[in-house]
Amino acid sequence: MKFEHPYIPLHTIKDLITEKYGISLYILRTDLTHPQISGNKWFKLKNNLIEAKNKNINTLLTFGGAFSNHIAATAAAGKEYGFKTIGIIRGEEYSELNPTLNFAVKSGMKLDYVSRSLYKDKTELYKYANTKYWEDKFYLIPEGGSNELGVSGCMEISNHINLDFNYICCASGTGATLSGIILSLKKNQKAVGFQILKASGYIKNEVNTWLLKYPKICIPKSNENNNPIIENSLIQINWEVNENYHFGGYGKTNNGLKDFIKWFQQTNNVPLDFLYTGKMMFGIYDMIEKEIFKRGDTIVAIHTGGMQGNLGKDFLAIKKQNLKFQ
Ligand SMILES: *Cc1c(COP(=O)(O)O)cnc(C)c1O
């Protein structure tokens, strides 16, 4: 199985704010990696798909909310690389599919809805999946594509940045992307993860758990880029999680955020999603204006994708359905 490594543009962001504060800001457009397997999900799925193929498994089973970028990406990847896909979806089924689930079904994914309480209990949830789908001999991918192979795939993100930077920023839902990035950094580079869930200490704990597993298990054979294994002493100091920009939690928003996303798109011609990348970029600009980032700093923001999620927001607005992102 061959994965073409995509060309991922690194855009320069220059506007009144970056100029005023003397910041060099770039955005790595991993949202352009693939039309449907967008952003960090491409990096998280890649090594998992290779592993599934190596094991001769042809069904992928995974989990997600009804608007999940990961569900959309897995469905698309299954179609493109010849896997059957099963998506276990959190919450009730509605008579009309939202754009995410509609896309998933069109891509051939079989959907199975489970209650929120079952979804929450991962032991029970996995038991349910194993019992119901044992005949499919599936390859299980956890929610968000966040497992060890997912983290190892994200170690390749920074290979696409061909300039010196001192900060690299991403939005964090499970912390797998941030962990991969941390493991790929050089001295004098620092990763900042913007936590988008309202749960104090959550991402910090998750990342610490991932990092503890490295470098022992580290690089799977499928990682053809041979990222160097970085020193333990470095991975304790080269990252932080910022919890100030979750806007009240997953799916929560306000007018300030909406206005910012609109302003950013109009000024810099880069669209952002309102669940992840909008919050990260809002945070970066706020930290620039508060001079937490200092004059002369070079910041690379990772556009992790998620644009399909904005369709879900429009869908909800039109339907005025009493649905929630979580
Ligand atoms: C899934 C997702 C994230 C979160 O990535 P984690 O590895 O779970 O932290 C960030 N941004 C976007 C757009 C996503 O779809």
The ligand as an SDF file (V2000), in Angstrom:
LIG
                    3D

 15 15  0  0  0  0  0  0  0  0999 V2000
   -9.6070   15.8340   15.3070 C   0  0  0  0  0  0  0  0  0  0  0  0
   -9.1650   17.2450   15.1700 C   0  0  0  0  0  0  0  0  0  0  0  0
   -8.2740   17.8450   16.0910 C   0  0  0  0  0  0  0  0  0  0  0  0
   -7.8360   17.1600   17.3330 C   0  0  0  0  0  0  0  0  0  0  0  0
   -6.7270   16.3350   17.1750 O   0  0  0  0  0  0  0  0  0  0  0  0
   -6.2310   15.4410   18.4010 P   0  0  0  0  0  0  0  0  0  0  0  0
   -5.1320   14.6370   17.8490 O   0  0  0  0  0  0  0  0  0  0  0  0
   -7.4040   14.5910   18.8020 O   0  0  0  0  0  0  0  0  0  0  0  0
   -5.8410   16.3350   19.5090 O   0  0  0  0  0  0  0  0  0  0  0  0
   -7.8440   19.1330   15.8320 C   0  0  0  0  0  0  0  0  0  0  0  0
   -8.2920   19.8230   14.7550 N   0  0  0  0  0  0  0  0  0  0  0  0
   -9.1650   19.2920   13.8910 C   0  0  0  0  0  0  0  0  0  0  0  0
   -9.6410   20.1200   12.7730 C   0  0  0  0  0  0  0  0  0  0  0  0
   -9.6260   17.9970   14.0620 C   0  0  0  0  0  0  0  0  0  0  0  0
  -10.5110   17.4890   13.1940 O   0  0  0  0  0  0  0  0  0  0  0  0
  1  2  1  0
  2  3  1  0
  2 14  2  0
  3  4  1  0
  3 10  2  0
  4  5  1  0
  5  6  1  0
  6  7  2  0
  6  8  1  0
  6  9  1  0
 10 11  1  0
 11 12  2  0
 12 13  1  0
 12 14  1  0
 14 15  1  0
M  END
$$$$
